[in-house]
Amino acid sequence: MNQLTPDQIYLLSDGAYKAKGRDLAALKDQLGISMPFIDLNSLKLITATSGLITPVSSGFGFMAQLNGGRSREIVIATRGTQSLPDVGTDLNTIPAPGPTGHYIHKGFGTTFKSYVRQLNEFIKLQNLGFTPSAVHCMGHSLGGALANLNAAACAELGLNSYLYTVASPRVGLVPYAEHLSKKMNANHVHRVANEADVVTMVPCYPFVHSPYVHGTYLLDGGWLKINPMVHRLGDGYASMVGASWQQLQSTSRGKQQHLENSMYPAHNKGAGPFEQLIKVPGAMFSGRMLKLINMAIHDMLSRLGAQSLLSVGHYGSGAFTVLDQMSEILARYAQASLRAKKEVAGMLGAVMAYLGRSAVVLADASAATIRWVFGLLHQSVTTMARQALQLLAR
């Protein structure tokens, strides 16, 4: 198997940050100390733009061949948020077509387009002298989102594409996630997330992780409160150093099973997932609680076949947002039966428990009530994610 190790991914993701504001010679000196597995003579800087309104250019990572017997493999490492323009890119969440033709996060897509020609020129046969046997794409935070697009673009070209993301936000909508899940080999996808890192849970619906069929590795977080500091590479992800993918996978399976048991306990299989969530102790701003809420909402919408109904035609225009659509769909579902009504009411109660407002009595499960609760959750999660990203930008 050609996959790189968690240690190498951590070093490469960290090394990508060193590309900002550096010339090529300085970057070679910096990386040569910690990364003997890359060919420094092949190293190329990636220059890209970021910003919500006015584009600002800076170093965004590097490309290089591997050393020794892996010289026909290349790495593309992209950095995360390091400046206020980068935060602007993170916040530009209006969906727009991406490298596969499916809708993705516009900010990530715009930065990707600003350097994609550099990728093409580096990968071209006449520049490398060979067709890469593997293309390894990695990055932390914003860099993970860009790595996702890099891997998707390489897969579209028919290249043997590998994806490794650390603390990555969500990149695209459901069709993009489904496409990438089919396009990429399951063994080629490695997505590392800390349960207490809120950035890995944004943007909210209709965005989902891509691919979402395979490749998730959950690091320690448990019932710890959502903590912006955990998003930083050295604070929330140092435990991947020294571990193997098999060890991380084993730990993740245990955590995933715990999540499933929390939602559907063996002693009460007939209860809906939200009826259990609302009873969870220490729920306020718990990372695991937020993940459970996300899983349960995803499960409900999937059962209703509603994911494909979430239109992006007016997303961001204020005319009819995705939260409005979700609220209408779930309100109609709540009217279908007493069980459905209890399930939606339980969902609202779980969200309010996470927000520390469990004492608030919700009178009904109308579209207006659901929209209000979803709005509170969206505002809370987005605010915490912005705080985490601003810490990186300092």
Summary of the structure (lengths in Angstrom):
residues: 394
radius of gyration: 21.2
end to end distance: 38.7
largest distance: 67.9
contacts: 1389
relative contact order: 0.10
helix: 52%
strand: 15%
